[in-house]
Amino acid sequence: MTSQATRTLVLRHADVLVTMDSQRREIADGALVAVDGVVDWVGPSSELPARHDEAVRAGSARLLDLRGHVVVPGLVNTHHHMYQSLTRVLPAAQDAELFGWLSNLYPVWAGLTPEMVRVSTLTAMAELLLSGCTTSSDHLYIYPNGSRLDDSIEAAAQIGMRFHAARGSMSVGRSQGGLPPDEVVEDEASILKDTQRLIETWHDDRRHSMLRVVVAPCSPFSVSRELMRDSALLARSFGVSLHTHLAENDNDVAYSRERFGMTPAEYAESLGWVGPDVWHAHCVKLDPAGIALFARTGTGVAHCPCSNMRLASGIAPVRAMRDQGVAVGLGVDGSASNDGAHMLGEARQALLLQRVGFGPAAMGAREALEIATLGGARVLGRDDIGALALGMSADFAAFDVRGPTHAGSGADPVAALVFCAPVQASTCVVDGRVVVEEGRVATLDLPVHLETHRRLAASLLEGSVRAAARR
């Protein structure tokens, strides 16, 4: 039997290598060695073991010379709706808050097809990779016309992104007091059956796993109490994570109080939706009691600053959350509520928004980067990503700091990644494999792919116009 060749990658001469390790080392003229997708050595280039230089010269190791770059652990996106890259800036939804925005878009999304899900996922992942993101969750909660979460999972494997695929769901339509139209909701028994199928087919809980499945009913205003409770029981029987939206804006809180007689946090607790295996998106309106509950139980939060501003939802109390020990990561949220998906840009907005809400000392650049890396890893329940240290997954992004965007920032090039306007990653490595090289996605013919994406986006919109005319 022939053994598989070892994969070795050697990075050297990074201007600064940000480790996010336990000492928070920032290594000048940094170097790193990855073997079979795992960090094998990290330190100054001058101390790189001779055997790795020899491996490069012998052609048995790949070399990345990253002079002029700052290298950071791969950024971790904890909340997204990738299919929404097909429906950015639709005029009817440009100036609405959450519930109005959703009401305008649900009928459009009813036309999604399996091809649209796969293609939009590839587009969203390409955008994320180009921003330095190496691990992403995606919350797919609408499954019309034969669409399946498998379509997203197969796209992730194609492009090479580390993926937490969240099997979302909606079961309470307007006729039952929910927000979504009846034609886009599913039967609850079918939801649970398909969720179990996905876990049994795809979920990989091993260290350095490239794919995990998440149980993710969409929101308190689109699923029943029973589905929330049964989903938690199902997830815990298989040892997988739980995810949903919570306390996103004032209307969300009002719905919870009127329908359930509880705050969103109280409602989540009553159904078993707290704990280190749970994270909630947004939590803009999480009250002090809710923050204390999340801190006490280890419940995580996906903070989505750009989306929260776009939909005028408010400023999430991230400073208070972190001060009490709540796990907080960043999320770009859906491409139709953010209209972009740049993780470094999200870190910048997180910093700026906390300062607007709570003062100039509310957040610094390094804390924003920590939330985007280690914070996201903690929220997703992972101890193998978010830092560059011995035994961690070899996921990292390199940003060229020699251009006009960073001119004059040499006093602190690490902080400049957050304070200055966000730039694209020139190199992105996932699992020790180069997926972005010289600013181009190496695993996808992006120009050709985007032609398909534009065609499908136009088809989806045209289909919704025809459907509206028939109603």
N, C-alpha and C positions, 0 to 999 in steps of 0.2 A: 504494500500500500504506500502511495506517495504522500509524504507530508506536505502541508501547505507552507509556502515560503513566509517568513516573518516580514511584516510591514514595519519599516522604520522611517520616521520623519525627523529631520533635524532642523530646528529653527535657531538662528543665531543673529547677533548684532542688532536686535531690536533696540531702538533708542531707550525705551523703557518697557519692561515687561511687568505688568500689574498682575500679581499672583492671587490676590484675595485669600491668601492662606491664613493660618491662625495668627501669624505675625504681621499680616497685611504688608508683606514685602513688595516694594516697587524696585525692580532690579535694573540698574543702568547697564546698557550694552548686554541685554538679557539673552539667554539661550534656553532652549527646551528640547528634550528628546521624547518622542512618542514611539512606543512599540506596540503593534497590534491594537492601536486605538486607545492606549492608556499611557499617561505621563510616566516616564521612566526616570527622568532626571530634569531638574530645573536649577538655573543659577547664572552667574556671569559668564559671558562668552569666553573670557580668559581662562575659566576653569572647566570648560567642556572636556570631558574625558577623551583621551586620544583615540580610543577605539571607535568613537562616533565619527571623528574626522576621517579616520581610515575607511570607515564604511561608506562615507560620502565619496571619497576618492575612488573606492572600488566599485561604485555604482550600485551598492546594495542598500543604500539609504537615500531618501529624497531630501534635498537641501532647500530651505527657504531662507534667503538673506533678506532681512527686514530692516536694513538701515533706513533711517528717516521715518520709522513707524513706531507707534505706540501699540502694544499688544495687550489685549484684555481677555479674560475668560469669556467664552461665548455667552452672549446675552440670552436671557430666558424670558420668553413671552408666555404669560400665564392666562391670557384670555383673548380669544379671537373668534370671528365668524368669517371664515375664509371665502365662503360662497358669495359674500357681499361685495367682493371685488368686481362682480358683474354689474352692480347697481350703485356706483358712486354718484354723488351730487345730482340725483334725480330732482328736478325742480319742485315737485309736490312735497318733498320731504326736507328741503333745504332749511326751512325756517320753523320747524316744529320741535316741540319737546318730545320726550320718549314715547308716550302713548300715541300721540298724533303721528309721529314719525313711523312707528310700527304699523299703525292702521293704514297708512299710505303705501307701505312696502309689502305687507303680507300678500296682497293680491298679485303683485309682480312675482314674488318668490314662489307662488303656487305653480309657476311655469317651469321651475327648475327640472333639469333632466340629469341622468347619471353622467353624461359627457360634460355638462356644465359644472357639476360638482367637481369632477376630476380636474378639468382645465382651470377653474377658478382657484382650486387648492394649489396647483402648481404655480400660478401667478402670484398668489399671496405668499407662498413660501419663498419664491425667488426674491420678492420685495423684502421679506424679512432677512434672508441670508445676506443680501446686499447691504443691510443696515447693521450687520454684525451679530444677528440672532442665530443661534445654533440649535436651540430647543424651543418648540412651541406646542402649546395646547391649542386645540380648535374645538369649538362648541357648535356642532351641527345639530340643529333641533327641528329641521323641516325636511320631510322625505317624500316629496311628490313624484309621481310618474316613474316609480321604480328606483329612485335614488337610494343609495345605501351609504353607510359610513365606510364600507369597504372601498368605495371610490376614492375617498380622501386618503385612506391608509395606503392604497397602492400608489397614489401620487407622491406621498412622503417617501416611500421606498425608492421611487424613481429618481427624485431630486437629491436624496441623501440627507434629509433633516431628521433630527431626533424629535420624536412625536408623541404627544399625549392626546389621543383621539377620544373626544368626549361625546358619547352617545346621548345627545339631547333628545327632548321629546316635548310635545304639546298635546294635551288630551282634553282640555276644557275650552270649548269654543264659545262664541258669543251667545248661542242659544242657552248655554248653561251658566252665563254670567262671566265668562272669560273674555279676554281681549281678542284673540285671533279668530278669524272666520272659521266656521265649522269645516270648510273643505280642506283645511291644512292641518287638522288635528288627527290623532291616531287613537285606536283602541288601546286601552291600558294593558290588557293581557298580551297583545301583540308587541307592545313596546318592551315589556319585561322579557318576553321570549326572545326577541331579537337582541336585546342587550346581553342576555346570557350567552346567546350564540356568538356574539362578537368577543366577549371575554374568553370563552373557551377556544375560539379560533385564533385570536390574534394576541392576546395579552401576554407580555413577557416581563416577569417581575425580577429577572436577574439583574445584578449590578451591571452597569454600562448598557442596559437595554436601550434599543433604538425605538421601541414601540410599547406603549402602555395604553390600556383602555380605561376610560373613566365613565362612571354612571352620572348622568347630568340632565335631569328634568329641567325644563327651560327656566321657569320662574313661578313664584306663588300665584301670579295672575293668569297662568296658562296651563297649570296641571292641578290635579286634586290633592287633597290631604293624603288620600290612600296611596296615590302613586308616589308621592314624596316619601311616605313611610316605607312602602314596599321596595322602593329603589334603594333606600338606605340598608334595608335588610339584605337585599340581593348583593349589594356592593360588599358588605362586610362578610357575607358568606364566602366570597371569593377573594377577599383581601385587596380590593381595588379602591381607588379614591372616588370621592363625591364632589360634584361641582354644580352650582346654579347661580342665578342672579339674585341679589338681595339689596333692599334699601337704596335703590338707585336714585330716586328723586322723591319729591313731596307727594306726587300722585301715587307712587308705589307704596309709600308708607300709609297713605290714606286708605288705599285699597285693603291693605293688610288689617288695619284697625277696623274698618267697616265690615269686612267679610269674616275675619277670624277673631276679632276682639282682642288682638295682640299687636305689639310692635313686630316688625320683621324678625328681629333677633329672638324674641320670645317664641314666635311661630317656628323658627328654625329649631330652637331647642326642644320644643314640644314634640317634634317629629324625629328627633335623633340626628339632626343635621348640624351638630357641632362636634369638634374633635380634630386631632391632628391629621385625619384622613379626609377632611372636608376643607374646601376653600370656596369663598363666595366672591362673585364679581361686583365691583363698584363700591358698595357700602358707603356711599356719599353721605347718607343720612343715618348712619349708625350712631345711636345715642350713647352717652357715657355708660349706661348699664350694659348695652350691647358690646361695647369695647371691652369692658371688664369681663364679660362672659367669654368673648373670643380669646382674651389673654389667658384666662383660667383654664380653658379647654384645649388650647393649642390650635384653634380654628384659624385658617388663613384667609387673606384678602388679596384679590387681584385689583390693583389700583390702575384706573384707566384715565389719566388726566385729560388727554386730548378729546376723547369722546365725551367726558363729563362737561367740558367747556363747550363743545360743539352743540350738545343738546341742552345746554344751560341747566344742567342738573345740580351744579354746585361744586364746592371744594371739599373733597373727602378729608377727614381729620387724621391724616397719616401721621402727623407729628405725635398726636395723642396715642394713636395705635402703637407706634414703635416705642414710645416711652413706657408703655405698659407691657411690652413684650409680644405684641401681636405679630405674627408672620405676615409680611407684606411683600408682594412682588408686583411687577409692572405688567400691564396688558395693553396692547394697541387697540383692542376691541374690534368690532366689525369695520370693514373697509367702507361701509355706507354710513357709519356714525362718526368715523374719524376722517375718512377719505384719504388716509395715508396709513402706512404701517412701518414706521422707522423707529426701531427700538432705542437708538441713541437719542433721537428726537423726543421720544417719550420720557426718557430719563431727564432731559433738559426741562421739559414742561413740568414734570413732577417737582423739580427743584423750584422753578419759578412760581408755580401755583401755590406751593406751601409758603413761600415767602410773601406772596400777595395776601394769603389768608392769615398767616400767623407770625409775620415779621422776618427780617433778613437773616436771623440766626436759625430759622426753622429747619433748613436743610442745606448741607454743603454738597459740593460736587462728588466727593468720594462716597458720601452716604447714598447719593442718587445711583452711583455705579454699583454700590453694594446691593441696593434693592434690586437692580436690574440683573444681578448675577446670583449671589448667594441667597438673596431674598426670594427670587423666583424659584431657586432650587428647593428651598425649605417649603414654600407653598405647595410645590408639586410632590413633596415627600421624597426628595432625592438627596442622597449624600455623596453622589459621584460626579456631580456637575457644579458649576458656579465658581470654581477655584482651579488654579493651575498649581498642583502639588503632586508629589509622588502618589501614585495609585488612583488619581482622579482621571476621569474621561478626558481624552485629548481633543477638547473643543475650545477653539479660540478664534478671535477676530483681530485683524491688524488694520490700523487706520494710518494713512499717510498724512503726516503733519507738516509737510513741506510746502503745501499750497497756500494760496492767499487767505483761505478761511482761518488758518492758524498762524498767519504771519504775526510776529510780535508776541507770541504766547510761550516763548521758550522758558520763561521763569517757572512755569508749571504746566507741562504738556499734558499731564493726566487730567487736571481740572479743565484744561482747554477742551477736552472731548465733550464735556457737558456744557460749559459756559459758552463756547463758540457755537456757531451754527452747525448743525449736524452734517457730517460728510458720509459718503458711502464707504464701506469697507473695501479695501483693495485685495485683502486675502481673508478667507474664512475657511476654517478647518473643522470638520465634524467627524468624530470617531477616528481621528488620525488621517482622514482623507480630505484633500483639497477640493472644496465645492465652489469656492469663489477664487478666481485667480486673475490678477491684474484688473480687478474691478468687473469681471465678467463671470456669470454663472457657468461653471464648467460642466455641469451635469444636465443642461437643458439648452437647446437652441432657442434662446429667448426671443429673438426677432420673429422667427417663424411661429413660435408658440403664441406670441401676442396677436398675430394676425387671426388665429383661431379664436382667441379670447375676445377680440373686438367683434368678430362675426357672431359669436354666441351671445354677447351682451346685447347687441342690436336685436337679435332674434328674440331674446327674452322680453325686451321692452315692447317690441312690436306685438308679441303674443299677448301681453297684458292689455295693450290698447284694444286689440280685437276682442278679447274676453270682456272688457268693460263695455264695449259697444253692444255686445249680445245681452248684457244683463238689463 
